[in-house]
Amino acid sequence: MHKLRIDAIKITIHTPEKVFGTFITLSDGLNILRAKNSTGKSSI
C-alpha cells in the first residue's frame, strides 16, 4: 500500500484588501498549526 506524505503546506489567500498566507514545514508525527492571525489556518 502506498502512503501519502505531506512535507509542507503553503497557504495563500487573496482578498480585496491584500494577500495573506504562510508556509509551514511539517515533520513526522503530530503537527500542530500555530501562526499569527490572518495566515489561513482556518482554511485548512
C-alpha positions in Angstrom: 0.0 0.0 0.0 1.3 3.5 -0.9 1.3 6.3 1.7 1.0 10.0 1.1 3.4 12.1 2.9 2.9 15.9 3.1 6.2 17.7 3.9 5.0 21.3 3.8 1.9 23.4 3.4 1.8 26.8 1.6 -1.3 28.9 2.1 -2.0 32.0 0.0 -5.3 33.8 0.3 -6.2 36.8 -1.9 -8.7 39.3 -0.6 -9.7 42.7 -1.9 -7.5 44.3 0.8 -4.3 42.3 0.4 -2.7 38.8 0.1 -2.4 36.7 3.3 -0.7 33.5 3.9 2.1 31.4 5.3 4.5 28.5 4.7 4.5 25.7 7.2 7.1 22.8 7.2 5.7 19.6 8.7 7.6 16.8 10.5 6.9 13.1 11.4 4.1 12.6 13.9 1.6 15.0 15.2 1.8 18.5 13.8 0.1 21.5 15.4 -0.6 24.5 13.2 0.3 27.7 15.0 0.7 31.0 13.3 -0.3 34.7 13.5 -3.9 35.9 12.7 -4.9 36.1 9.0 -2.4 33.4 7.8 -5.0 30.9 6.6 -5.1 28.3 9.4 -8.9 28.1 9.3 -8.8 27.4 5.5 -7.1 24.0 6.1 
